[in-house]
Amino acid sequence: MGKLVFWAAVIALAYGAMKFLARSQRRGDAAQRGAAAGGKTSEAMLQCAHCGVHVPSSEALFSGTRAYCCSAHRDAEA
């Protein structure tokens, strides 16, 4: 009976160690992905039709299909 408890404990510890290592690896991978992306998700960059500066698509101003970095450049092209 003592040997059975011993082997059950060894198996439980091995299983716990494997789960711990797998969880640590997933956290490390997620941290590396977050650090590589600067903590943000990637976003398309668009070139201003007036000056050529690249701006994130969420910050770009549009006139038709053309993207601009600011309202002054958008108005200058109109």
C-alpha positions in Angstrom: 0.0 0.0 0.0 2.9 2.4 0.8 4.4 1.9 -2.7 1.1 2.7 -4.3 0.8 6.0 -2.4 4.4 6.8 -3.2 4.0 6.2 -7.0 0.7 8.1 -7.0 2.5 11.1 -5.3 5.3 10.9 -7.8 2.9 10.9 -10.8 0.9 13.7 -9.3 4.0 15.8 -8.8 5.2 15.1 -12.4 1.8 16.0 -13.8 1.8 19.3 -11.8 5.3 20.1 -12.9 4.4 19.6 -16.6 1.3 21.8 -16.2 3.4 24.5 -14.5 6.0 24.5 -17.2 3.4 24.6 -20.0 1.7 27.5 -18.3 4.9 29.4 -17.8 5.9 28.8 -21.5 2.5 30.2 -22.7 2.9 33.3 -20.5 6.4 33.8 -21.8 5.3 33.5 -25.4 2.4 35.9 -24.8 4.8 38.4 -23.2 7.2 38.2 -26.1 4.4 38.8 -28.6 3.1 41.8 -26.6 6.6 43.2 -26.3 7.2 42.7 -30.0 4.0 44.5 -30.9 4.7 47.3 -28.3 1.7 46.1 -26.4 -0.6 47.1 -29.2 -2.1 45.2 -32.1 -0.6 45.8 -35.5 -2.3 48.4 -37.7 -1.9 49.3 -41.4 0.1 52.4 -42.1 -1.1 54.7 -44.9 0.9 57.3 -46.7 -0.3 60.9 -46.8 -1.2 61.8 -50.4 0.2 65.3 -49.9 3.5 65.0 -48.0 4.2 61.2 -48.0 4.3 60.9 -44.2 3.0 57.5 -43.0 0.2 57.5 -40.4 -1.8 54.7 -38.7 -5.0 54.0 -40.6 -7.0 54.9 -37.4 -5.5 58.4 -37.4 -5.6 59.1 -41.1 -8.1 61.6 -42.6 -9.7 60.5 -45.9 -11.0 62.3 -48.9 -12.5 59.7 -51.2 -9.9 57.0 -51.4 -6.9 59.1 -50.6 -5.5 59.3 -47.1 -4.0 62.4 -45.4 -2.0 63.0 -42.2 -3.9 66.2 -41.2 -6.8 68.4 -42.2 -4.6 71.1 -43.7 -3.1 68.6 -46.2 -6.6 67.2 -47.0 -7.9 70.7 -47.6 -4.9 71.7 -49.7 -5.5 68.8 -52.1 -9.2 69.6 -52.5 
